[in-house]
Amino acid sequence: MFSNLTDKLGDIAHRLQGKAKVGESDLDATLREMRLVLLEADVALPVVRHLLEEVREQALGTEVAKSLHPGQVVVKILHDNLTDLLGGTRRPLKLDQIPSVILLCGLQGAGKTTTAGKLARMLAREGKKVALTSVDATRPAAREQLQVLAEQVNVPYLAGEGDGPVAMATSALHLARTSGAHVLIVDTAGRQVIDDALMEEIVAIKAAITPSEQLLVLDSMTGQTALTVTEQFHAHITMSGCILTKTDADVRGGAALSVAHTTGVPIRFVGTGEKVDAFEAFDASRFAGSILGQGDIVGLVEKVQSEVDEKKAKALTKKINKGGFDLGDFGEQLDQMANMGGMGSIIKMLPGTKKIAQSALAQVDDKPMRQMRAIIYSMTPKERIRPVMINGSRKRRIAKGSGTSVQQVNQLLKQFAQIHKMMKRMRGSKGKRMMAQMAGRMGLPGGLPDGKMPGT
């Protein structure tokens, strides 16, 4: 959704960083260009004015004038102000009570029910015991949809009893208490437009169950309407945050960026696709850095941590140290990379790759990785452990089973032999010193004074 904004603001930031001197005329020209970019992206005019006034005032200060790298300081000022505009420091969900209740509100079609399932999955993966319930008394199909999602993300659905939404919510909360749930996510009814009946219903539900968080689900494709919807809900219910859905759509998303500053309701989560795992916590600082072409290393680390099993990783490390890394292990590493979105998704999160993303990155093809996985999983377990036993007839069978050629099977075996040889060299004392030096330069705990790696 923000690709056009990211491209243009990233270009501006890139040009600024290279300047050895930033005069007032340079700054004004840059801010005029930024103004056009932000307005074109549908950012609200008062928000644009506020942002650029703050940047100009700070950029003309003594800190920039005395700096050896004024361009970089101006980009830092821009980053910090953009972070404040987006809601500042990320605040975790308030989940102190047992059970803690999260009330989801929003218009019909915003993706509220799907978001409930996504949020439940995220919290369950963090170790919380989560339950879902719908209090939409008028649409049985909405309740059925949430039940299906609950099964999909492997959390219980609690069907509240009663004639109206308040009775259903109170009943579901009682069930959550008796079942020992840590978190109860309550999906409320929606309407095509905001009306008094909807507001009265949600206000009554809130009074009955006293939620810890009231989150507004916003369709990011609605443009400036998102601001109006947020203002009206916030005036009645006092929202503690909003969740932006459909951010993967190719639309101008600047209006969504105006929500936090205009209404005081911070963005807490974003939906990035249709799948249940296409959902992430919103971090204003990281998002600002991403828009300015500075990458998202923290996001990449979190993605790796969420996909990599720590026990398996330790077991694999021991296996490598003993020289036992085989094709089965290699296949698992390829699986993990695929689960993280493939090579293109990973590269986009690295700093300094903005220019690559404009051309070559768009052409990054994960097909070779998919073919390697297919080849590996067309082998027998014994063949993965001892690839030396793969003769001509076995190669033909593997090629046929994976939909590839014998030449591609040979290429994979050759690449794996090279990887295995490199790992063997790295197990020696010289290799360990090299790894320790690399870790030290990166600020990792491997850079120890004695040159040893952890666990050696």
SVG drawing of the C-alpha trace seen along z (x, -y; Angstrom):
<svg xmlns="http://www.w3.org/2000/svg" viewBox="-33 -29 76 76">
<polyline fill="none" stroke="black" stroke-width="0.4" points="0.0,0.0 2.8,-2.4 5.1,-1.4 4.7,-4.7 5.2,-6.8 8.2,-4.7 9.8,-5.0 9.5,-8.8 10.4,-9.6 13.2,-7.1 14.6,-8.9 14.5,-12.3 16.2,-10.8 18.9,-9.1 19.7,-12.4 19.8,-14.3 22.1,-11.7 24.7,-12.4 24.8,-16.2 27.9,-17.6 26.0,-20.9 22.3,-21.6 21.4,-25.2 18.1,-26.9 17.3,-26.9 18.2,-23.2 15.9,-22.4 13.0,-24.4 13.3,-22.7 13.3,-19.3 10.3,-20.2 8.3,-21.4 9.0,-18.1 8.0,-16.2 4.8,-18.2 3.7,-17.1 4.6,-13.5 2.6,-13.4 -0.5,-15.1 -0.4,-12.9 -0.4,-9.9 -3.6,-11.3 -2.1,-12.4 -4.3,-15.0 -3.2,-18.6 -3.0,-19.7 -0.8,-16.6 1.5,-17.5 1.8,-21.1 2.6,-20.0 5.3,-17.5 7.1,-19.8 7.0,-22.7 8.6,-20.6 11.3,-19.2 12.1,-22.7 12.4,-24.3 14.7,-21.5 16.7,-21.2 17.7,-24.9 19.0,-24.5 22.6,-24.5 22.9,-20.7 22.6,-20.4 24.9,-23.4 27.7,-22.1 27.4,-18.5 30.0,-16.9 27.2,-15.0 24.3,-17.5 22.3,-15.5 22.2,-12.4 21.1,-14.6 18.2,-16.0 17.1,-12.5 17.3,-11.6 15.1,-14.6 12.7,-13.5 12.6,-9.9 11.9,-11.1 9.1,-13.4 7.5,-10.8 7.7,-8.3 5.9,-10.8 3.3,-11.4 2.6,-7.7 2.0,-7.4 5.5,-7.3 6.7,-4.4 4.9,-1.1 2.8,-0.1 2.1,3.6 -1.5,4.7 -2.7,4.3 -3.3,7.9 -2.9,7.8 -6.2,9.3 -7.3,12.9 -9.1,13.0 -8.3,9.7 -10.9,8.7 -10.1,7.2 -13.1,5.5 -13.0,5.2 -15.1,2.6 -15.5,1.4 -17.7,1.1 -19.0,4.0 -16.5,5.1 -13.4,3.8 -12.1,7.3 -13.1,7.4 -13.8,11.1 -10.7,12.1 -8.6,9.8 -10.0,11.4 -8.7,14.8 -5.3,13.3 -4.9,11.5 -5.8,14.7 -3.2,16.6 -0.5,14.0 -1.3,14.0 -1.5,17.8 2.0,18.1 3.2,15.8 2.0,18.4 -1.3,16.9 -4.4,19.0 -6.8,17.2 -10.5,17.6 -12.8,16.0 -16.4,15.0 -18.8,13.1 -21.6,11.0 -23.2,10.3 -26.8,11.2 -28.2,10.3 -25.8,12.3 -25.4,16.0 -23.0,16.3 -20.6,13.9 -20.6,16.2 -20.1,19.3 -17.2,17.6 -15.4,16.8 -16.0,20.4 -14.2,21.7 -11.4,19.2 -11.0,20.4 -10.6,24.0 -8.1,22.8 -5.9,21.0 -6.4,23.7 -8.1,21.6 -11.5,22.3 -14.7,20.5 -17.0,19.6 -20.6,19.3 -22.3,16.8 -25.9,17.4 -28.7,14.8 -31.0,12.9 -28.9,9.7 -25.2,8.8 -24.8,7.7 -26.1,11.0 -23.9,12.9 -20.8,11.0 -21.4,11.4 -22.0,15.2 -18.9,15.6 -16.8,13.7 -18.1,16.1 -17.1,19.1 -13.7,17.5 -13.2,17.2 -14.3,20.8 -12.1,22.2 -9.0,20.4 -8.5,18.3 -6.0,15.5 -7.5,13.4 -11.0,13.2 -11.3,11.5 -14.8,10.2 -15.9,9.6 -18.8,7.1 -21.4,6.4 -20.8,4.0 -22.9,1.8 -22.4,0.3 -22.4,-3.1 -22.2,-4.4 -25.6,-4.9 -26.8,-5.6 -28.0,-2.0 -24.5,-0.6 -22.9,-3.0 -25.4,-2.4 -24.9,1.4 -21.1,1.2 -21.2,-1.3 -23.5,1.2 -21.2,4.1 -18.2,2.2 -20.0,1.3 -20.9,4.9 -17.5,6.6 -15.0,3.8 -12.5,4.6 -8.7,3.9 -8.4,2.8 -10.9,1.3 -9.4,1.7 -11.0,0.2 -10.5,2.2 -10.0,-0.1 -10.1,0.7 -7.0,-1.2 -8.5,-1.4 -11.2,-3.8 -8.9,-6.9 -10.0,-10.0 -13.1,-8.2 -10.9,-6.3 -10.3,-9.5 -14.1,-10.2 -14.8,-6.7 -12.1,-6.8 -13.3,-10.2 -16.8,-9.0 -16.0,-5.7 -13.4,-7.4 -15.9,-10.0 -18.3,-7.3 -16.0,-4.5 -12.5,-6.0 -10.5,-3.6 -7.1,-2.5 -5.8,-1.8 -6.7,-0.8 -5.8,2.1 -5.3,1.3 -6.4,4.1 -5.7,4.6 -2.4,2.8 -1.2,5.1 -3.6,3.4 -2.1,1.2 -3.7,-2.1 -2.7,-5.4 -2.4,-4.8 -1.5,-8.3 -4.9,-8.8 -4.2,-5.9 -1.0,-7.6 -3.0,-10.6 -5.1,-8.7 -2.8,-8.7 -2.0,-12.5 -5.5,-13.6 -7.5,-11.5 -5.0,-10.5 -5.7,-6.8 -2.4,-5.0 -2.0,-2.2 -1.4,1.0 -1.4,3.7 -1.6,4.1 -3.0,6.8 -0.6,7.5 -2.5,10.1 -5.4,12.6 -3.6,15.5 -4.0,15.8 -0.3,15.2 -0.3,12.0 -0.5,9.8 2.0,7.9 2.4,5.4 2.9,1.9 6.1,0.1 6.1,-3.6 9.9,-3.9 10.6,-0.8 7.8,-1.8 9.3,-5.3 12.7,-3.8 11.2,-1.5 9.4,-4.4 12.7,-6.3 14.5,-3.4 16.4,-2.4 15.3,1.2 13.8,3.1 16.5,5.2 14.5,5.5 11.5,6.8 13.8,9.3 15.2,10.5 11.6,10.9 10.6,12.8 13.5,15.2 12.8,15.7 9.1,16.4 9.9,19.0 13.0,20.7 12.5,23.4 15.2,22.7 15.6,26.3 15.9,27.4 18.5,24.6 20.6,25.8 20.4,29.4 21.4,28.3 24.4,26.4 25.6,29.5 25.1,31.5 27.1,29.1 29.9,29.1 30.1,32.8 30.0,32.7 26.6,34.3 24.8,31.6 22.9,33.5 20.5,32.8 17.5,33.2 18.8,30.4 19.4,28.3 15.8,28.9 14.6,27.7 16.6,24.5 15.0,23.9 11.6,24.4 12.3,21.8 13.4,19.3 10.2,20.0 8.1,19.5 9.7,16.0 8.5,14.9 11.3,16.0 14.5,14.2 12.8,11.1 10.9,10.5 14.1,10.9 16.2,8.6 13.6,5.8 14.1,5.7 17.8,5.0 19.1,1.5 20.7,0.0 18.7,2.2 16.2,-0.5 17.8,-0.9 18.0,2.8 14.3,3.1 13.6,0.7 15.0,3.0 16.7,6.3 14.7,7.0 11.5,7.0 12.9,9.8 14.1,12.0 12.8,15.4 12.3,18.1 11.7,20.8 15.3,22.2 14.7,22.5 11.4,24.3 13.1,26.6 15.8,27.5 13.2,28.3 11.3,30.5 14.6,32.4 15.5,32.9 12.0,34.2 12.0,36.5 14.9,38.4 14.6,41.2 15.7,40.5 18.9,42.6 19.8,40.6 19.5,37.3 21.9,38.6 24.3,40.2 24.1,38.4 27.2,40.3 24.9,43.3 22.8,41.3 23.8,42.9 22.5,42.4 19.3,44.3 18.5,42.7 19.1,39.3 16.7,40.0 14.0,41.1 14.6,38.0 14.4,35.7 11.1,37.3 9.6,37.1 10.6,33.4 9.7,32.3 13.2,31.3 16.1,32.6 19.1,34.8 21.3,31.7 19.5,29.8 19.9,32.7 23.6,32.8 23.8,29.0 22.1,29.3 24.4,32.2 27.5,30.1 26.3,27.0 25.6,29.1 29.1,30.7 30.6,27.2 28.5,26.1 29.6,29.2 33.2,28.6 33.0,24.9 31.3,26.0 34.1,28.5 36.7,25.8 34.8,23.5 34.8,26.2 38.6,25.7 40.2,23.3 40.9,20.8 37.2,20.9 36.1,20.3 38.4,17.3 36.9,15.9 33.4,16.4 34.3,14.7 35.8,11.7 32.8,11.4 30.5,11.6 32.6,9.0 32.3,6.6 28.5,7.0 28.2,6.4 27.2,10.0 28.2,12.0 30.4,14.2 33.1,11.6 34.8,12.7 38.3,11.7 39.6,15.3 38.3,15.7 35.9,18.5 32.3,18.8 29.6,19.5 29.4,23.2 32.9,24.0"/>
</svg>
